[in-house]
Amino acid sequence: MSPTKPGQKPNCPNFSSGPCAKRPGWSLQALADAPLGRSHRHKIGKTKLQLAIDLTREVLAVPADYRIGIVPASDTGAVEMALWTMLGPRGVDMLAWESFGEGWVTDVIKQLQLPNTRSIRADYGLLPDLSTVNFDHDVVFTWNGTTSGVRVPNGDWIAADRKGLTICDATSAAFAQSLDWPKLDVVTFSWQKVLGGEAAHGMIILSPRAVERLTTYQPQWPVPKIFRLTNGTKLIEGIFVGDTINTPSMLCVEDYIDALHWAQSIGGLEGLIGRANANHHMIADWVARTPWIGFLARDPQTQSNTSVCLQIIDPAITALTPEAQAAFVKKMSTLLEDEKVAFDIDAYRDAPPGLRIWCGATVESRDVALLTQWLDWAYASVRAG
């Protein structure tokens, strides 16, 4: 006998971890004011880009003396820009506990081939030992592990009197978690995470210490044009007032501005964090009463409130090979997609078999609650064969 399907479906089935769901109530009409067919270097384009920067500062409460720039190639481009232009004069501590952090380790060790580089790693579900970080070195880390659902709980572990720079990939943490700005020298993120913006554009935020590094240090290797933040020893100030390195999509800029205005309308950062936390709590309550599912993040203090990663803990399933476990989860996600209940909730390809549910602020708690009912149905259906 087949399990009974729940009576209601989520209003929005988009639980992808990037691009994530658009804000509630979004429609194409929200982009009607985009200056399409106009130069981004004309006053109208620069005004829009400056507005995106100003709203970012306001919503995220970025300190007044930190610079904010719009850069090419999404969060990846922003992180690479920081690595290629700032690393070299000090040793480097690279932190990795999931696939994106591992990617930055590869870039620094194999591509830049920097001497005196340490990689401080942990398996999926865990944080590395943060007490071992040497803050005489530059430190590169992700605030929130998008593919593991493990985040740093706060910035207390970062030395206030550090000599090196902290370079933080915050793409799935910005707008959903409280970043400790005085502890961060470079922060990067992209529009398609958390606020549901469109892809291809990255943001880089620089502390005065990061600016000092840029203007007093020149790498020994050639720096590609799209990574250049300085002209000689002078900061290219235009990047931080809307004069972008390459041509941005003004349609995407308009969409980001719309998302930022929505963020303001729900109480700014506090409202965004509150919505993400409420969604995570909905999942946590379900996990607590459901014997077959568990969080990949082992410590509740490190569980992400955006990229919530889950694994099946039913002994009958965990006894299977990883390939068979992945096949079981794939059958579940296929059932849910066929029912138009949940799209794109498979674990990341490099992560252990499981589910990844985006719970950022643009997702409604009611939809998360309904999703958990369908997850029970999908699990029971596949388990029954």
C-alpha positions as CSV (number, residue, x, y, z in Angstrom):
1,M,0.0,0.0,0.0
2,S,1.4,3.3,-1.1
3,P,1.8,6.1,1.5
4,T,-0.8,8.8,1.4
5,K,0.3,12.0,-0.2
6,P,0.0,15.2,1.9
7,G,-3.0,17.4,1.1
8,Q,-1.1,20.6,0.3
9,K,2.0,21.5,-1.6
10,P,4.4,24.4,-1.0
11,N,3.3,27.5,-2.8
12,C,6.9,27.9,-4.1
13,P,8.8,24.7,-4.8
14,N,12.2,26.4,-5.3
15,F,14.5,25.3,-2.5
16,S,17.7,25.5,-4.6
17,S,20.9,26.7,-2.9
18,G,21.7,29.1,-5.7
19,P,20.2,30.7,-7.5
20,C,17.7,30.5,-4.6
21,A,14.0,31.5,-4.6
22,K,13.0,35.0,-5.6
23,R,11.5,37.2,-2.9
24,P,7.9,36.6,-2.0
25,G,5.6,38.5,-4.4
26,W,8.3,39.0,-7.1
27,S,7.3,39.4,-10.7
28,L,9.0,40.7,-13.9
29,Q,7.2,44.0,-13.3
30,A,9.7,44.6,-10.5
31,L,12.3,45.1,-13.2
32,A,10.3,47.6,-15.2
33,D,12.7,50.5,-14.2
34,A,15.8,48.8,-15.5
35,P,17.7,51.1,-17.9
36,L,17.9,48.5,-20.7
37,G,19.8,49.4,-23.8
38,R,21.7,52.1,-22.0
39,S,25.4,52.3,-21.2
40,H,26.4,51.4,-17.7
41,R,28.9,54.2,-17.9
42,H,26.2,56.8,-18.5
43,K,24.9,58.7,-15.5
44,I,21.7,56.6,-15.4
45,G,23.7,53.4,-15.2
46,K,26.2,54.7,-12.7
47,T,23.4,56.0,-10.5
48,K,21.8,52.5,-10.4
49,L,25.1,50.8,-9.6
50,Q,25.8,53.3,-6.9
51,L,22.3,52.7,-5.5
52,A,23.1,49.0,-5.3
53,I,26.3,49.7,-3.4
54,D,24.6,52.2,-1.0
55,L,21.7,49.8,-0.3
56,T,24.1,47.0,0.3
57,R,25.9,49.1,2.9
58,E,22.7,50.0,4.6
59,V,21.1,46.6,4.7
60,L,24.3,44.8,5.8
61,A,25.4,47.6,8.2
62,V,28.8,47.7,6.5
63,P,31.1,50.2,8.3
64,A,31.5,53.6,6.6
65,D,35.2,53.2,6.1
66,Y,34.8,49.9,4.3
67,R,34.7,50.0,0.5
68,I,32.1,48.0,-1.5
69,G,32.6,47.1,-5.2
70,I,30.6,45.2,-7.8
71,V,32.9,42.9,-9.7
72,P,32.8,40.2,-12.4
73,A,32.2,36.5,-12.2
74,S,30.0,36.1,-9.2
75,D,31.4,35.2,-5.7
76,T,34.1,33.1,-7.4
77,G,35.4,36.1,-9.2
78,A,35.4,38.2,-6.0
79,V,37.3,35.6,-4.0
80,E,39.8,35.0,-6.8
81,M,40.3,38.8,-7.0
82,A,41.3,38.9,-3.4
83,L,43.6,35.8,-3.6
84,W,45.5,37.0,-6.7
85,T,46.0,40.6,-5.6
86,M,46.5,40.4,-1.8
87,L,48.2,37.1,-0.9
88,G,52.0,36.7,-0.9
89,P,53.7,39.0,1.7
90,R,52.7,36.7,4.6
91,G,52.1,33.0,5.3
92,V,48.6,31.8,4.6
93,D,46.3,29.7,6.6
94,M,43.6,28.1,4.4
95,L,40.5,26.7,6.1
96,A,38.4,24.1,4.4
97,W,35.5,21.9,5.5
98,E,33.6,21.6,2.3
99,S,34.0,21.8,-1.5
100,F,34.2,25.6,-2.0
101,G,36.8,26.0,0.7
102,E,38.7,23.2,-0.8
103,G,38.6,25.0,-4.1
104,W,40.4,28.0,-2.6
105,V,43.0,25.7,-1.1
106,T,43.7,24.3,-4.6
107,D,44.0,27.8,-6.0
108,V,46.5,29.0,-3.4
109,I,48.6,25.9,-3.2
110,K,48.6,24.7,-6.8
111,Q,48.0,27.8,-8.8
112,L,49.6,30.6,-6.9
113,Q,52.0,28.1,-5.3
114,L,52.6,30.3,-2.3
115,P,55.2,29.2,0.2
116,N,54.4,28.9,3.9
117,T,50.8,27.9,3.3
118,R,48.9,25.7,5.7
119,S,45.7,23.9,4.9
120,I,43.5,23.4,8.0
121,R,40.8,20.9,7.1
122,A,37.8,19.1,8.5
123,D,35.5,16.5,7.1
124,Y,32.0,17.3,6.0
125,G,29.8,18.0,9.0
126,L,32.6,19.4,11.1
127,L,34.6,22.6,11.6
128,P,38.4,22.5,11.7
129,D,40.1,23.4,15.0
130,L,39.8,27.2,14.8
131,S,42.2,27.6,17.8
132,T,45.1,26.5,15.6
133,V,44.8,29.4,13.2
134,N,47.8,31.6,13.1
135,F,46.7,35.2,12.7
136,D,50.2,36.4,11.9
137,H,49.3,34.8,8.6
138,D,46.6,35.8,6.1
139,V,43.5,33.6,6.7
140,V,41.1,32.5,4.0
141,F,37.8,30.8,4.9
142,T,34.1,30.5,4.1
143,W,31.8,31.8,6.8
144,N,29.1,29.4,5.8
145,G,29.8,26.1,4.1
146,T,27.2,26.0,1.4
147,T,27.8,22.3,0.5
148,S,28.1,21.0,4.1
149,G,25.6,23.2,6.0
150,V,28.4,24.0,8.5
151,R,29.1,27.6,9.5
152,V,31.4,29.3,11.9
153,P,29.2,30.2,14.9
154,N,30.6,33.8,15.2
155,G,33.7,35.8,14.8
156,D,35.0,35.4,18.3
157,W,37.8,33.0,17.2
158,I,39.3,35.7,15.0
159,A,42.1,37.8,16.6
160,A,41.3,41.5,16.9
161,D,45.0,42.3,16.9
162,R,45.8,40.1,13.9
163,K,48.7,41.0,11.7
164,G,47.4,39.2,8.6
165,L,44.3,39.8,6.6
166,T,41.1,37.7,6.9
167,I,39.5,36.9,3.6
168,C,36.0,35.6,4.0
169,D,33.8,34.0,1.4
170,A,30.4,34.9,2.8
171,T,28.3,34.2,-0.2
172,S,25.6,32.0,1.5
173,A,26.0,33.9,4.8
174,A,25.5,37.6,3.8
175,F,21.9,38.8,4.4
176,A,21.2,35.7,6.6
177,Q,23.9,35.7,9.3
178,S,25.5,38.4,11.4
179,L,29.0,39.0,10.0
180,D,31.5,40.4,12.5
181,W,32.8,43.3,10.4
182,P,35.7,44.4,12.6
183,K,37.1,40.9,12.3
184,L,36.9,40.8,8.5
185,D,39.1,42.5,6.0
186,V,37.8,41.1,2.7
187,V,34.2,39.9,2.4
188,T,32.7,38.5,-0.8
189,F,29.3,37.3,-1.9
190,S,27.1,37.0,-5.0
191,W,23.6,38.1,-5.8
192,Q,22.1,34.7,-6.5
193,K,22.5,33.6,-2.9
194,V,20.2,34.4,0.0
195,L,18.3,37.3,-1.7
196,G,17.5,35.3,-4.9
197,G,19.2,37.7,-7.3
198,E,20.4,36.7,-10.7
199,A,23.9,35.2,-11.3
200,A,27.2,36.4,-12.7
201,H,27.9,39.4,-10.5
202,G,30.0,39.4,-7.4
203,M,30.5,41.8,-4.5
204,I,33.8,42.6,-2.7
205,I,34.0,44.5,0.5
206,L,37.3,45.8,1.7
207,S,38.4,47.0,5.1
208,P,41.0,49.8,5.5
209,R,43.6,47.1,6.2
210,A,42.8,45.4,2.9
211,V,43.1,48.7,1.1
212,E,46.5,49.3,2.7
213,R,47.7,45.8,1.5
214,L,46.5,46.6,-2.0
215,T,48.3,49.9,-2.2
216,T,51.6,48.8,-0.6
217,Y,52.1,45.4,-2.1
218,Q,52.4,44.3,-5.7
219,P,52.3,40.5,-6.5
220,Q,55.2,38.9,-8.4
221,W,52.8,37.3,-10.9
222,P,50.7,38.9,-13.7
223,V,47.3,39.9,-12.5
224,P,44.4,39.5,-15.1
225,K,42.6,42.8,-15.9
226,I,39.3,41.6,-14.3
227,F,41.1,41.0,-11.0
228,R,42.9,44.4,-10.8
229,L,41.8,46.7,-8.0
230,T,44.8,49.0,-8.3
231,N,46.6,51.0,-10.9
232,G,50.2,50.8,-9.8
233,T,50.0,51.6,-6.1
234,K,46.7,53.5,-6.3
235,L,43.3,52.0,-5.6
236,I,41.0,52.2,-8.5
237,E,38.3,54.2,-6.6
238,G,35.8,54.0,-9.5
239,I,35.1,50.4,-8.8
240,F,33.6,51.4,-5.4
241,V,31.3,54.1,-6.8
242,G,29.7,52.1,-9.6
243,D,32.4,52.3,-12.3
244,T,32.6,48.6,-12.9
245,I,35.6,46.7,-14.4
246,N,33.4,45.1,-17.1
247,T,29.9,45.5,-18.4
248,P,27.3,44.4,-15.8
249,S,23.7,43.4,-16.7
250,M,21.5,46.4,-15.8
251,L,18.6,43.9,-15.6
252,C,20.4,42.0,-12.9
253,V,21.3,45.2,-11.2
254,E,17.7,46.2,-11.1
255,D,16.7,42.8,-9.7
256,Y,19.3,43.2,-6.9
257,I,18.1,46.6,-6.1
258,D,14.5,45.3,-5.9
259,A,15.7,42.5,-3.5
260,L,17.5,45.1,-1.3
261,H,14.3,47.3,-1.1
262,W,12.3,44.2,-0.1
263,A,14.9,43.5,2.6
264,Q,14.5,47.0,3.9
265,S,10.7,46.5,4.0
266,I,10.9,43.5,6.3
267,G,13.2,45.1,8.8
268,G,16.6,45.0,7.1
269,L,19.3,42.5,8.3
270,E,17.4,41.7,11.5
271,G,14.3,40.8,9.5
272,L,16.3,38.7,7.0
273,I,18.1,36.8,9.7
274,G,14.8,36.2,11.6
275,R,13.1,34.7,8.5
276,A,16.1,32.4,7.8
277,N,16.2,31.3,11.5
278,A,12.5,30.6,11.5
279,N,12.9,28.4,8.4
280,H,15.8,26.5,10.0
281,H,13.9,26.0,13.2
282,M,11.1,24.5,11.1
283,I,13.5,21.9,9.8
284,A,15.1,21.4,13.2
285,D,11.8,20.7,14.8
286,W,11.0,18.1,12.1
287,V,14.4,16.4,12.4
288,A,13.9,16.2,16.2
289,R,10.7,14.2,15.8
290,T,11.7,12.2,12.7
291,P,13.9,9.1,13.2
292,W,15.1,8.6,9.7
293,I,16.8,12.0,9.1
294,G,19.5,14.0,10.7
295,F,21.7,17.1,10.1
296,L,25.0,16.7,8.4
297,A,26.4,19.4,10.7
298,R,27.1,17.5,14.0
299,D,27.2,20.5,16.3
300,P,23.9,22.5,16.5
301,Q,25.9,25.7,17.1
302,T,27.4,25.3,13.6
303,Q,24.3,24.4,11.7
304,S,23.6,26.7,8.8
305,N,20.3,28.6,8.6
306,T,20.5,28.9,4.8
307,S,22.0,25.8,3.2
308,V,20.5,23.2,5.4
309,C,22.2,19.8,4.7
310,L,20.6,16.6,5.8
311,Q,21.5,12.9,5.7
312,I,19.4,9.8,6.1
313,I,20.3,8.0,9.3
314,D,18.0,5.0,9.0
315,P,20.4,2.1,9.7
316,A,18.9,0.1,6.8
317,I,19.9,2.9,4.4
318,T,23.3,3.8,6.0
319,A,24.3,0.1,5.7
320,L,24.1,0.6,1.9
321,T,27.1,1.6,-0.3
322,P,27.5,5.4,-0.9
323,E,26.3,4.8,-4.5
324,A,23.2,3.0,-3.3
325,Q,22.5,5.7,-0.7
326,A,22.8,8.4,-3.4
327,A,20.4,6.4,-5.6
328,F,17.9,6.2,-2.7
329,V,18.0,10.0,-2.2
330,K,17.8,10.6,-6.0
331,K,14.6,8.6,-6.1
332,M,13.2,10.7,-3.3
333,S,14.1,14.0,-5.0
334,T,12.8,12.8,-8.3
335,L,9.4,12.0,-6.7
336,L,9.3,15.4,-5.2
337,E,10.2,17.1,-8.5
338,D,7.6,15.1,-10.4
339,E,5.0,16.3,-7.9
340,K,6.3,19.9,-8.3
341,V,6.8,20.0,-4.6
342,A,10.6,20.6,-4.3
343,F,13.2,21.4,-7.0
344,D,17.0,21.0,-6.7
345,I,17.3,19.6,-3.2
346,D,19.9,16.9,-3.9
347,A,23.2,17.2,-1.9
348,Y,26.0,18.9,-3.7
349,R,27.9,16.5,-6.0
350,D,31.0,16.4,-3.8
351,A,29.1,16.1,-0.5
352,P,28.0,12.9,1.2
353,P,24.6,11.6,-0.1
354,G,21.7,13.5,1.3
355,L,19.4,16.5,0.9
356,R,20.2,20.2,0.8
357,I,17.3,22.6,1.5
358,W,17.7,26.3,1.1
359,C,16.1,28.1,4.0
360,G,17.2,31.7,3.4
361,A,14.9,34.7,3.9
362,T,13.2,34.5,0.5
363,V,11.7,31.2,1.5
364,E,8.4,31.1,3.4
365,S,8.2,29.1,6.6
366,R,4.8,27.7,5.6
367,D,6.4,26.2,2.5
368,V,9.2,24.7,4.6
369,A,6.6,23.1,6.9
370,L,4.7,21.6,4.0
371,L,7.9,20.4,2.4
372,T,8.7,18.3,5.5
373,Q,5.4,16.4,5.1
374,W,6.3,15.6,1.6
375,L,9.8,14.5,2.6
376,D,8.2,12.0,4.9
377,W,6.0,10.8,2.0
378,A,8.9,10.5,-0.4
379,Y,11.0,8.6,2.1
380,A,8.2,6.2,2.9
381,S,7.4,5.7,-0.8
382,V,11.0,4.8,-1.8
383,R,11.5,2.7,1.4
384,A,8.4,0.7,0.5
385,G,9.9,0.0,-2.9
